[in-house]
């Protein structure tokens, strides 16, 4: 997703009705770590939450997404 779309409302539009976006982590709101969007999502069925969606309004990227672990400063390393 383009960085200007990293808001709770735009992320809710991207995932659809399969879940409810509760909030975005600080790293995503401040763009401190742009490797992925860190958000809290709630769903009746966790399997229905989309985990990735490689789409673009223009074209798909020529290279697949890097599956490396998250960068330093991710919620996983910093906690809540």
Secondary structure as GFF3:
##gff-version 3
##sequence-region A 1 80
A	DSSP	three_ten_helix	3	5	.	.	.	ID=ss1
A	DSSP	alpha_helix	8	15	.	.	.	ID=ss2
A	DSSP	three_ten_helix	16	18	.	.	.	ID=ss3
A	DSSP	beta_strand	20	24	.	.	.	ID=ss4
A	DSSP	alpha_helix	26	29	.	.	.	ID=ss5
A	DSSP	beta_strand	39	42	.	.	.	ID=ss6
A	DSSP	three_ten_helix	46	48	.	.	.	ID=ss7
A	DSSP	alpha_helix	75	78	.	.	.	ID=ss8
###
